[in-house]
C-alpha cells in the first residue's frame, strides 16, 4: 500500500504536493508535511512550500533560533532560484546544449525568488532594528519589486488571451469584499474608474505601474544585444589584428591563418548567442498557452505582490524614506486586493494569502485603527474569511487562533479563551501553543483578572525562549496588582540582575520599566503599569472595565505616586474618550503637557516621552473629527510627530500619526 502511495505521489505535479504539504501543516499534521517536503529536496516548488512553513513558524514565535533557521532556508532557496535564472546559466544551456527551464517554470522560479526576497526583507526589519537592517531589507524589497513586475507583465498578457475581458463574474458565496474570481474576471476587472466595493476595487490587474508591452521589451532587448555583439566583435577583431601586426614578417602568413580560424570560431559562437535570444522571443510569442498554469501562476504572483504592497505600506516613516529613495512605494489597497484574488487560486500560496489577510484584519488593523468603525470592518472581513475556509481548515489550530482573535475583538473574551484552549489542544506545534497561551493571558488581562493573567504569563516565561524578560515583567505587574509584593520583588530582582542586551525596542522598554518595579509600591501603582501595557497594545477593556480603570486612576490621584509623570492623566483621558466623553477627554489629556512642564521634564532626555507624544495624538484624533477644530488637531499631530524622538514604540505611534494625517 505504501509503495502504491509513493507511486501516486511521484505521478503528481510538485505544486500539487506543495499545496498538500501546506494543507497538512495547517490541519495540524506537521510530521506528515515534513515527510512530504523532505521527499523531493531537489524540487523548487516543494522547497518553496517548506520555506513558507519555516517562515510562518519564525514569525509566530519570534525566537532567535527559529528566525535564524528561516533566514538560512530562505537564502538557500533564493540561491537556487537565482542560479537557475542567472544569465550565465542561460548561456551555458544554449551554447552547450543542456536542458533548459520551460517558460512557466522560469516564471514560477522568478516569483519564488521574489517571495524569498520579501520574506528575507521582513525578517531583516523584524530582527535588525538599525540602519543596516533597514538598508538590507530595503534592497531585498527593491530586487523583489523588479521580479514581480516582469512576471506580472507576462502572465497578465497571457491571462487576457485565455480568459478575455467579458466573462460573467463568479457568484460564489464569498466575503463581501471578494474581487472577481481568478477563473472569471469581469470587464470591471480592467476598469480603473470602477468605485470601491467595501474597500476593495475590482481592477487589480491594471494597478501595477505601467511598463512597456512584452513585445516592445523583447525588441528593445534584442537591439541592445545586437549592438553589444557588434561592438564586441569589432573590438575582438581590432585587438586581434593589432597583435598579429606585432608578429614578425616571417610568421605573418601562418599567424593570419590562425587569425582567420579563430575569428571563424568566434563568429559561430556569436551566431549561436544571437539565435538563442531570437529563440527566447519566438518561444514567448508563439508559446502554447496552458490556461491552468496561467491561472495558477497569476494567483501566485498576486500573493507575492499583495504581501509586498501590504508589508511596505505598514513600514514606519524611517524605513519609508529609504523605500522612496530606492524608487518604489506600497499601496495597502492594492495589496489587499491582490491577496483577496490570490486566496481563491489553486496554488499553494492560496491558504497563505488567507492567513496574510487574517493577520492584517485581526492584528495589524486593530493596532493602527483610528476608531472602532475601522476595527468593526476588519472583524466582518476576518469572520467571512474564516467561514469560507471551514471546509478545508475547519480543524486547523492556526485558523482557530484567528477565530479567537475575532472573538477577542468583539469583546467576547470568555469565548475567545475557550477557542484558544481548543487550538492548544489540537496544535502539535509548540510555537502555536505558546502563541495561544499568550492570547489567553492577554484576554484575562483585558478582563482585569490579574490572577489568571499571572498564571498564563508566568507559564510562558518558563516555557518560551522569546523575550523571557517581557513575560517576567507582565508577571510582576500582575502580581503587584494583586498586592503580592514579595513576588514582585523576586521577579524585579531577576530582571535587574540580567545584563542589558538590548536587541529591540521591546527589550529597551522592559529594561526601562524594570527600574520602576522597586522599591515596591501599592496595588494601584502597579495597576497603572498594567493599564499602560493595555493602552500601548490598543487593548483597553470594554465599558465596565474602563469604569474600573477610572476608579483606580482616581486612587492614584489621591496620594499614590504614579510610575511616570502624566501616565495617570493619559490613561484617564483615553478612557473618557472611549466612553464617549470627548470634551472631558481633551481637557484631561491637555493636563499631561502642563503636568510635565510644571515638573520641568526635559523631553529630549526623558525615557518616558511616549506619554506626552501619545497624549497629543489622542487629543488630535478627537479634534480632527470636528471641522471646526480640525486645524488644531492637525497641529497637534505635527507636534507629536516632530517634537519627540527615541521613545518607546515610536515607530508604531508614527504609523498611527501618518494614518491620522491622511484622514485630515
N, C-alpha and C positions, 0 to 999 in steps of 0.2 A: 504493500500500500504506500509506504514511504517512497519507494522507488518511482511509482507512478505519479505521486505528487511532485517529486523533484522534476520529472519529465514534463509535467504540465507547467511548472514554474519556468523551466528553461524555454518552453514554447511561447511564453508571453513576452510582450514588449517590456522593456525595462521601466518605462514611465508608468505602466500599469502596476508593476511590482513596487515602484517607489511610492505610488499613491496608496497602495495597500499597506505598505510599511508605516506611512503617516497615520492611516486609519487605525492600525494596530496600536500604535503609541497612544493615540488619543482615546482609544477604547480600553486603556489600562492593560494592554498585552505587550508589555515592554520587552520581555525576553523573546517572544516570537518575532517582534520587529527587529531586534538586534540580530537574530539569526538570519533574517531575510536580508538585511543590509550587508551582512558580512559575507553572504554567498557570492556576491559579484563586486569585489572591490575595484575591478577594472572598469566598471560601468560608471560613467559620469552622472547618469540620472539617479542611480542608487546612492552614489556618493553625495549627491546634492540633497537627497532625502535625509540621509544620515546627518549631514551638516546642519540642516534646518532643525532637526531634533536636538542636537547638541547645543545649538544657539538658543533655542527656547529654554532648555534647562538652565543655561547660564543666566539668562535674563530673569528667570523666576527666582533663582536663589541669590544671585549676585555674589556667590562665594568665589574666592580667588582662584581655587583650582579649577572650578567649572568655567570661569571666564578664560583662563589660560588654555584649557582644553579646546574651548570653542574657537579661540583665535588660531590655534595650531591647525585644527581641522579645516577651518575656512581658508587659511592661507595655503594649505596643501591642495585643496580643490581649486583655488584661484590659480595656483601654479600650473596644474594640469590643463585647465581651460586655456590659460594664456599661452602655454606651449603648443597646444593643438591649433590655436588660432593665429599664431605668430607668422609673419611673412616669410621667415626663413624656412619654417616647416612647409609652407605652401610651395615655395620654390623647389625645395628638395623633392616633394611629392611629384611635381610636374616634370622636373628635369630627369630624375632617376626612376620615374615610373612607379612610385609607391602608391598605396591606396590613399584615396582622398576621402574627407568627410563629405556627406551629402549636404545639399543646401539647407534642409531643415535641421540636420544635426549641427551644422555650423551656427545657425540662428539660435538653436537651443543652448549651445555652449556659450554663445555670446550673452544670452540672457542670464545663464547661470553665473558667468563671470561677473556680470554687473550686480547680481543678487549678492554674491560673496563680498563685493566691494562695499555695498550698502551696509551689510551686517558688520563688516570689519570697522567701517566708519562709526557705526552705532556703538560698538564695543569701545572704540577709542574715546568717544565722547563720554561714555559711562565711567571708564576706568582712569582716564588721564585728565584730571581737572587742571589743565595747564595749557599754555600757548602751544607747546609742542604737540599735545594731544589734539588740539583744535586743528592745527595745520595738517597733521596726519589724516584726521577724519575728513577734513575739507577736501584734501587732494583725492582721497578714495572716492568721495562723492562725485568729484569732477570727472573722474575716469568712468564711473558708472553712468553718469549723465550722457556722455557721448555714445556709449554702448547701447543704452536704451533707445536713443534717438534712431540709430542706424537700424536696429532690429524692428522697431515700431514702423518705420517708413516702409520697409519691405513687406512686413506682414499686413499692414493696413491696406496696401495696394492689392495684395492677393485676396484679402478678406472682402474687399469691394467686388473683385471679379467673381468670387464664389457666391456670395450672398446677396449682392446687388444693393440697391438703395430702397426699393419699395417692397418690403416684406412685412407681413402683419406681425404686430408685437405679440409677445407671449402673454397669456392671461393667467399664468400660474399663480397660485396663492402664495405670494412672497411679500416681504415687507413693503410698506407704502413708499419707501424711498428707493425701491429697486429700479435700476436703469433697465434698458432693454436687455433681453436675453441674449447671450452670446450667439445663439443659433438664429435669432430673429430680430435683427436690427431694423428699426423703422426709419422712414425718411427723416424723422425728427432727430435721429441719432447723428445726422450730419448737419443739423440746423443750429448754428450757434446762437441765433436770436430767440430760441425757444425759452420761455420763462422757466424758473426753477420749479421743481416738483418736490415739495417738502425738503427743500435744502439741496437737492441734487438735480443738476441739469442733465438732460439726456443727449449730450453731444460729445461724449468722451473722446471720440476718435479725432476730432478737429481741435482739441485743446492743447495738443503738443505744439511746440514752437515750429513755425513753418520752415521747412527745408526744401531744397530743390527736389524735383521728381527723381525717382531712381534712374530713369534713362539719362537725364542730364548729368547726374552724378557719375554714371558709368562713362559717358562721353568725356566728361572733364578728366576723369581718372586716366582714360586711355591716352588723351592728348598729353597729359603730364608724363606718363611713362614713355610714350613715343619720343617726346622731346628729350627726356632723360637718356634714353637709349642712343639717340642720335649724338648727343653731346659726349656720352661716354665712349661711343665708337670712334668719333673723331679724335678724342683725346688719346685713345689707345693707339690709333694709327700714327698720329703725330709723334707721340713719345717713342713708339717702337722704331719708326723710321729714323728718328734722331739718333737713337742708339746704333742703328745699322750704319749710319753715315760715319760714325766714330770708328768703325772697324777699318782695318787695313784694306787697301785696294786688292790685295791678293785673295782675301776671303770674301770679297764683295759678292761674287756670284753665288757662292754657297749660302751666305747669310741671307741673300734675297730670297732664295728658295725656301729657307726655313721661315722667313717672314711671311711669305705667301701661304705656307701650310698653316702656321699659327693663326693668321688672320682668317683663313677659311674656317678653321675650327671655331674661332670666336664668332663668326657670322652665323654658324649653325646654332650656337648657344643663344645668340640674340634672337634668331627666328623662333626658337622654342619658347623663349620668355614671352615674346610678343604673342605667339599662338596661345600661350597659357592665359594671358589676360583677355584675349578675344574669346577664348572658350568660356571664361567665367561669365562674360557679358551674355554670350549665347545661352548658357545654362539658365541664367536668371531671367532672360527674356522669353525663352521657349520652354521653361520648366513645366512639366505636367503637374498641375496644382492638385494637391491632396486636400480636400475640404476638412477632413478630420484633423490633420496636422495643423492646418491654418487656424482652425477654431481653437485647438488646444494651445498652440503657441501664442495666439493673440491673448488668451486668458493668462498665460504665463508671463508675458511681458507686461500685462496690465497689473498683475500682482506686484512685480518689482517696481514698476514706475509709480504705482499708487503708494506703496510703502515709502518710496523715495520722497515723494512730494509731502506725504503726511509727516514724516520724521523731520524733514528740513523745515517745515512750517512751525514745528514745535521747538526749534532750537532757540536759545537765548540770544539777545541782541549782540553780545560779544562775538558769537560764532557767526551770526548772520552777516556781520560786516565782512568777515573773511569770505563767506559764501558769495556775496555780491561781487567781491573783487575777482573771484575765480570765474564769474560770468554766468551764474545760474541762480534761480530762486525756487522757493517751494510754495505751491498753491494748495492749501488744505482741501478746498472743494474738489479740485482735480484729483487729488489723492484719494479722497473718499469715493468719488465716482468710479475711479479705476478699480478700487478694491471691491466695490459693490458688483462691478461687472465680472471681475476675476472669480468671485466666490461661487459662481454658477457653472464654471467650466469643468472639464473632465480631468484637468491636470492635477498633479499632486499639490500644487500651490493653492488650490481652491479652499481646502479646510484652513490653511494658514491665513488666507485672506479674511475668512470669517473671524478667526482669532484676533487678527490685527484690528478689525472693526470693533470687536467686543472690548479689546484693550482700550481703544480710543474712547468709546462711549461710556464705559464704566469706570475708567481710572483717570485718563488724562482730561476728558471733558469736564467732569466734576471738579477736578483740581484747579482748572483755569476758568471756571464759569463765573460770569459777572452777576448772574441772577438764577433763581430757581427754575425759571422757564427753560433755560438752556439745559439744565440738568434733566428736567422732565422730558424734553425732546430726545435726549440721549437714552433715557430709560425706555421710551417707546421703541426706538430703533434697536436697542440691545435685546429687548423682550422678543421682538419679531425675529431677530437673527437666531436666538436660542430656540425658539419654537420651530422654525423651519429646519433646524438641524437635528430635531429629536429622532427622526427615523434612522439617521446614520450615527449619531453620537449621543443617544439618549442616556447611555450608561457611563459616559465619559466623565471622569473625575474633574478634568480641566473645564469642561462645559458646566459641571455642577458648581465649580468655583465661580464662574461668571454669573451663574444663576444666583448664587449667594450674594455677589456684588450688587445685582439688581435689587434683591430684597433689602439689602442694606441701604441703598439709595432711596428706596421707598419708605425708609424708617420702619420696616418690618424686621426688627433686629432679632427677635427670638426665632423667626422663620429663617433668617439668614444663618444663624448659628446652627440650626438643625441641618440646613443644606450643606454647610461647611463640614459638619461632622460626617454626613453621608459621603461627602467627597473624600474625606480622610479614610473612611472605611473601605472605599473602593479603589483608592490610589495605591499603586505599587511603587511609586516614586517618593523617596524621602523628601525631595525638594518641594514637590507639590503639597505634601502633608504639612510641612513646616509653613508653607505659604498660607494654607487654610487655617492653621493654628494661629498664625499672626492675625488673620482677619477675625477669628473668633475672639481673640483678646481685644482687638480694636472695637468690635461690636460691644463688648462688655464695658469698655472704657466710655464709649458714647452713652451707654445706659447709666454711667457713673456708678457701676458695680465694681468697686475697686478690688474687692476680694477675688472675684473670678478673673478679673483682668490681670491681677498679680500672678495668679496661678498659671495662666496661659503664657505670660511674658517670661516668667521665671523658667518654665519648661523649655521655651525656645532658647533662652540664654544657655541652658545646659546642653542643648542638642545642636544648635546651629553653629556653623563655622563663620557665618557672616555677621559682622558688627555685633559681637557679644556686648560691647560697651553700650550700644543703643538699647538692647533689651535689659541690660543691668540698670540703666538709667530709668527706663519705664517701670521696672520692678520697684525701684527705690521710691519714685514719686507716688506710685500706687500704695506702697507700704506707708509712706508718710501721710497720705490722705486718710488712711485707716488709723493713724496715731501710733503705728508700730515704729517708734523712734529707734529702738535697738537695731531693727532690721535695716533701717535707713542708714544708720552709722556704719554698719558692716559693709553694705553694698557701696556706700560712698568711698570708704577706705580702699575697697578693691579697685574702684575707678581711678582714684587719685594716685595710687602707688604704681600704676602702669606707666611705662614710658610713652611720651606723646608722639605716636607715629601717625601723623595726620595725612590720610590718603584722599579724603573727600571733604566736601562741605559738611556732611553729616558728622564725620569724625571731629571736625573743628567745633561744631555746635555742641556735641556731647562733652568735649573737653572743657568748654566754657561753662556748661550747665553743672558739671560735676562739682565745681567750686562753690555753687550756690546751695548744695545739699547740707553742708556743715558750716557752722555749728547747727545742730538740729533745732527745728522751729515747730510751730503749731501745725495742725492738720490743714487749716485754711491756707497757710503759706504754701504747702506742697500741692494743694488743690489748684492754686494759681498756676503752678508749673504744669499741671495736667491740662488745664484749660488752654494754656499757651500751645501745647502739643496738638490738641484738638483743633485749635484755630489754624495753626500752620499747615495742618493736613486737610483743611477745609472739611472738618468732620464734627462740628458742633452739634449737639443733640437737638431734637425737636422741642416744641414749646415748653413742655413740663420740665425738661432738663435745663432749658435756658433760664427758667424762673429760679431753679436751684442754684445755678451759677451766679445769678444776680444777687441772691441772698449771701452767698459766700464772698462775693466781691464787697458787699456791704460790711461783712465781718472784718475783712482786711482793712477797710476804711476806718473802722472804729479803733484801731490801735495796733494791729499786727503790721509788721514791716513787710512790704511787698518785695518779691525777689528782684525785680528790676524797675527802675523809675518809669512810671507810666503804663506798666503792664496791666494793672487793675482797670484803669480807665479804657485802655484798648479793648480788653475783653468785655467790659461793661457796655461800651459803645456799640460793639458789634452785635451783642445780644439784643440791645434795644432796636438796632436796625433790623435784625431778623424777626423780631416780634412786631414789626411794622411801626414802631415809634421813631420815625426818621428824624424829626426835629430835635428830639431829645438826644438821639444818637450823634448828630452833628455837633451839638454843644459839648457832649461828653468827650468825643474824640478830639475836639479842639483843645480840651484841657491837657492832653498829652504833651503838646508842644509847649504850652505855658508852664506845665509842671517841670519839664526838663530845662527850660530856660531859667526858671527860678532856682533850680539846683545847679545851674552853671555847668551843664554837661557839655563837654567838647565832643561833638558828633563825629569829628574826624578821627578821634582816638578811641571812642567808646566801643565796647564789644556788644552793645545791645541797641545799635542804631536801627535794627529791624523794627523796633517798636514805633518810633516816630514815622518811619517810612510807611509802614502798614497803616498807621492812623491816618496819614494824609491820603493814602489810596482809598481807604474805606469812606472817608468824607467825600472824596471826589466822585466815587461811584454813586453815592446818593445825590450829589448836586447835579451831575450831568444828566440825570433823568428829567430834570425840570429845565425847560428852555430859558427861564429867567436866571437860573444860577449855573447854566452850562459853562459859561466862560470862566467863572470862578472855579468850577470843578476841573476844567482843563488846566488852569494854572497850578492847582494842587497836584495834578498828575505830573506835570513838568517838574515841579519841586521835588516830588517823591523820586522821580527818575534821575534827576541831576544833582541833588544836594547830598545824597548818601551813597556810600560805597563800602564794600568789604563786609557787609553784614550777613547774618545767617539767611540762607535761601534767597540770596539776591537775584539769582537768575530766574527763579520761579516767580518772584514778585514782579520783575521787569517784564516777564512774559505777560502777566496779567495787566500790567500798566499798558503794554503795547496793544493788547486786545481792547482795553478801555479807550485808548486814544483813537482806535479805528471807529468805535461807536460814536465818538464826538465828531 
